[in-house]
Amino acid sequence: MRKKIVAGNWKMNLTVNEGLVLIEELKKEVSSGIMADELIVFPPYIHLTAMVENAQNEILVGAQNCHQEENGAFTGEVSAHMLAASNIGHVLIGHSERRAYFNETNDLLAKKVEVALNASLTVVYCCGETLPEREENRHFEIIKSQLTEGLFHLTAEQMANVVIAYEPVWAIGTGKTASADQAQEVHAFIRKLVYDAYSTSIAQGVSILYGGSCNPTNANELFSKPDVDGGLIGGASLKAIDFIQIANAY
Ligand code: PGA
């Protein structure tokens, strides 16, 4: 059985104290039981150690990015190894904001994925098309190249530590969500790509999360689809009550 995962991408939001309050609220809810198997938060780098200490493994903590090299003269950057050494278990790779604003290409992301897995992190690899790409009916082609070029160089063993997030760029932070049928169509397509590249067991085991204006109102319908294993949540992960409602929307 693959894991049901709800993950919160805080992006560049919340001060450390606001983050700690949120973690406390989430912990209270998690201790009384949630439907998701895993609840993960992705705070800004500077908050990571404080969050991981306070989350006490009841909530998992991941980083929003890492550098593609193991170490060296890369001012301002953080390596996968440093994250792992600070007890961070997950890293987001290939979020569309990194692709769009920081020029991250599939080739670069392939290196980041590799270095993160070598440091024993679990990778949440993001893919998704822009609005023009969907309007031109190129979304399948785009997603296929994002996965083939950024992810499918991995061995089957490495793939066991990868979660995939489908995030249509036109739905991120826009209040527009993919319909549950649109999400299911793409998630089934992604699972088939994993099957073609690897095997039935890898394809059946990989959790595929939906992201893009997922909220307490639409999460239930999205998560009811057979290939939607959870969500990567931006805006709605900043409020404990909303995030927990999503974590219970199975
Ligand atoms: P959103 O962001 O939920 O605010 O649309 C999702 C994401 O970018 O991960």
Boltz pocket constraint, residues with backbone or C-beta under 6 A from the ligand:
constraints:
  - pocket:
      binder: B
      contacts: [[A, 9], [A, 167], [A, 171], [A, 172], [A, 173], [A, 174], [A, 175], [A, 211], [A, 212], [A, 213], [A, 214], [A, 232], [A, 233], [A, 234], [A, 235], [A, 236]]
      max_distance: 6.0
